[in-house]
Amino acid sequence: MSRLSASRRNFLKTAGVFASPLVLPSRIFGKDGETAPGNKITLGFIGCGGRGRHDLRRILRQSDVQLLALCDVQQERRDNAKDWLAKEYNVKIKDCCRDFRDILDRKDIDTVLIATGDHWHAHASIYAAQAGKDVYSEKPCAITIDLCRQLAATMKRYGIIFQGGTQRRSLSNFKCAADLARSGKLGKLKTVHAAIYYLNVRYDWLPAQPLPEQDVCDWDLWLGPSPWRPYNYEYVKGNWRSHYDFDSGAKHHDWGAHTVDLCQWAADADGSAPVKYWAEGHRMYALYANGVKLVMRPDGWMGLGNCAVRFEGEDGWVETGDSGRIAVYPDSLRDEIFLEPTIYGGKGIGTHGEDPFTHIRNFFDCVKTRQQPACNADVICSSHIACHASALSWLLKRELTFDPKTDTFTDEQANRMRTREWREPWIV
């Protein structure tokens, strides 16, 4: 069932506007290649930092999407985003708020895009779903194993269309590589490789600084469900990464959310996860129940771009990355490489390994059709859990055995780390 607003059309009917002759521009009726305003998907944007702007550029090119509101806990980011939209895109946003709940309360907003810090993604997505909004969330979509399950269950319970920001599933070079692995043309699949960052974790607090006025920066709301600590500008500037309270675990999800997800896809493991995990230095390893090995490593790649993946079978291998180039062995596999043309008018792969349109367009198309998007909550849940389990093996410095059917380890400490204590009132 579509929740797209028809309030403008209803007003025109009930107010008797057509009682006298009236000439309206053709674009009002969706002609001239434009979408009629009453048929547009309305959007609220939560989180106006660098990644948020990156997403906004994609959204503003969607003729059937209307941006209605911006939200950020920092006044500077709200103001900068508002000025940037007016200057670069001639989009004038009247409603800029500090508290994302103001957006969730609005009945005229159909969808939200969440580009906050990692520690807010799952909570904001769950609250949005409870408010009846379809959700596009940046990755990682949840920072614990337990939150991954809660996220997927909530989207199913409320019938919400959810798209995770692991956009490389929508890129033709990665799709081609995964298809080769799944087709059997590499022979029996033996090993899948995922590029990751060098791992790092911090448990210290930065020195306390004077707390700004709430409207300048709502520090309490910025912390949200995370444990309290004193304010320091470095956190809100973006230097919260690697701090355990705000990070999903050792920076593993920064690239692993993309590349482990692609390995899950290639290994036909969507909906499941490896059963054994261990770490050696900055490399992590995992083993699926069918014997396929997952290698997560920051080095040793062929130079095909960031977020590289490699799939190895008994008879051949394929490797690709954000450059869009694909390497294969043996050479006969070159005849199997087919890169689909961009469906929605994009011009190839950008600096973040993204088609300018395809992934975000997939979300809005599914909002209309109510079909499941490429990176729906179930897909995200299983691939993120694989990342969390491997990160825990690195943090605990020992091998872990895991049951993906029950989300339990044989290790008591690892089981306790499947979840965290959330600060009130942000309990989900």
Secondary structure, DSSP 8 states (H G I E B T S, - for coil): ------HHHHHHHHTTGGGS-----GGGGT-TT---GGGSEEEEEE--SHHHHHHHHHHTT-TTEEEEEEE-SBHHHHHHHHHHHHHHH-----EEES-THHHHT-TT--EEEE-S-GGGHHHHHHHHHHTT-EEEE-S-S-SSHHHHHHHHHHHHHHT--EEES-GGGGSHHHHHHHHHHHHTTTSSEEEEEEE------B-----------TTTB-HHHHHTTS------HHHHHTTTTTBTTTSSSTTHHHHHHHHHHHHHHHTT-TT---SEEEEETTEEEEE-TTS-EEEEESS---SS-SS-EEEEESS-EEEE-TT--EEEESGGGGGG------TTS--S--TTS--SSHHHHHHHHHHHH----TT-HHHHHHHHHHHHHHHHHHHHTS-EEEETTTTEESSHHHHHTTS----TT---
